[in-house]
Amino acid sequence: MVRRARGFTLIELMIVVAIIAILAAIALPAYSNYRIRAAETACLSEAKAYANDALVQLYQEETPAAPTLGACATLSGGSAIGDDVAATPRTPGSRAITCAMDSTGSHGQASCRYN
C-alpha cells in the first residue's frame, strides 16, 4: 500500500515566511512615511483654515477667536494682520508650519509653508 504525503514540507513553509518578511520590510517604512506626511498635511490644512478665518475677521475689524486644536499640537498667532500663524503637527509629524498673514497670498488668502 502506497502512502501519499500530505501537507507542506518545512522548506516550503520557510520560503513562505521569508517572502512575507521581505514584503513586510518593504511595506512598513512606506507606511511610516505615509503617517508622517498625513499628520503634517492635516496640520497644514488646519493652520491655513484658521489663518484665513482670522484674516477675514481682522479685515472686518473683529477679534479672531482662539484656534481649536485638532491635527495640530500647537497653533498660535494671527492676532493682527502681519502676525504670522505658527503651528506644529501632532506626532508623528515634525515639520513646523508658518502661515503669512500679510494678504500677499493668492486672492488675499494666507499663504502657508513648512519650515
Residue pairs with C-beta under 8 A, 6 or more apart in sequence:
32 92
35 92
36 92
36 93
36 94
39 71
39 89
39 90
39 91
39 92
39 93
40 89
40 93
40 94
40 95
40 97
40 114
42 70
42 71
42 89
43 71
43 72
43 73
43 87
43 88
43 89
43 90
43 93
43 97
44 87
44 89
44 97
44 112
44 114
45 71
46 70
46 71
46 72
46 75
46 87
47 72
47 75
47 85
47 87
47 97
47 99
47 112
48 99
48 109
48 110
48 112
50 67
50 75
50 78
50 85
50 99
51 78
51 85
51 99
51 101
51 110
51 112
52 109
52 110
53 64
53 65
54 64
54 78
54 79
54 85
54 101
54 110
55 78
55 81
55 101
55 103
55 108
55 109
55 110
57 63
57 64
57 65
58 64
58 80
58 81
58 101
59 81
63 79
64 78
64 79
67 75
67 76
67 78
69 75
71 89
71 90
72 87
72 88
72 89
72 90
72 97
73 88
73 89
73 90
73 91
74 86
74 87
74 88
75 85
75 86
75 87
76 85
76 86
76 87
77 83
77 84
77 85
77 86
77 99
77 101
78 84
78 85
78 99
78 101
80 101
81 101
81 102
81 103
82 101
82 102
83 101
84 98
84 99
84 100
84 101
85 98
85 99
85 101
85 110
85 112
86 96
86 97
86 98
86 99
87 96
87 97
87 98
87 99
88 96
88 97
89 95
89 97
95 114
95 115
96 114
96 115
97 112
97 113
97 114
97 115
98 112
98 113
98 115
99 110
99 111
99 112
99 113
100 110
100 111
100 112
101 110
103 109
103 110
104 111
105 111
